Amino acid sequence: MPDFSDAMDATASVVNSQSSGSFEQILPAQSASIYREFQAGRVIVRDVWDSNHSELRANPLYNLLYNHLSHFRTFYEHLGSELVFNETGAFFFLKESSDDENEEHDENAFRVQVILLLIGRYFARSGRDLEYLGRPDAGLNENDLIALAGDEEYQEILRAARFEKGFSEALDYLDKRNLLFRSGASRCFLSSAGLYFLQELVREYEQG
């Protein structure tokens, strides 16, 4: 009959085997790609824009995170971060824990909110439903972008948020974070994450 130490060794072997199996199912290059996305300040959305075929396609990095959520949550916890999954907006983002990084995060969040609020305000005033901002066949067209860039009040607000070049710079800021996709030379629309954040801002405004 095996003694207590034998049982403990067997349990540890099973745990180590499961942990090793989790790592073996994920290629280092895949983990590195996800890490680079987060380090660049991006969210990882379920669907990304394929400019070659002019359509949304499934994001393999999102699927990898979703299928191995427990593994990646533990992995980033060991790195001092929290992997957050937003099911409603269908995206992942990384929440840092240090005070310095929180300050940077707060500033980035503020700048994102400013842009989204201006876009949402303009779009609603044009009589369109905000849901259309998240559709590739709708979103913002060339006339919208010209109108946004020509509004002096909006430009002053953007300059206060340190977007000296106006809406072109602001849209690039969203684009680099996967909160907005460019569907043409003069067309763009919000990703599922961008639309989610805008709707949350509107909800907070209405409740306040």
Secondary structure as UniProt FT lines:
FT   HELIX           4..24
FT   HELIX           28..39
FT   TURN            40..41
FT   STRAND          44..45
FT   STRAND          47..50
FT   TURN            51..54
FT   STRAND          55..58
FT   HELIX           60..67
FT   HELIX           69..78
FT   TURN            79..80
FT   STRAND          81..86
FT   TURN            87..90
FT   STRAND          91..96
FT   HELIX           99..125
FT   TURN            126..127
FT   HELIX           130..134
FT   TURN            136..137
FT   HELIX           142..150
FT   HELIX           152..160
FT   TURN            161..162
FT   TURN            164..166
FT   HELIX           167..175
FT   TURN            176..178
FT   STRAND          180..184
FT   TURN            185..186
FT   STRAND          187..190
FT   HELIX           192..207
//
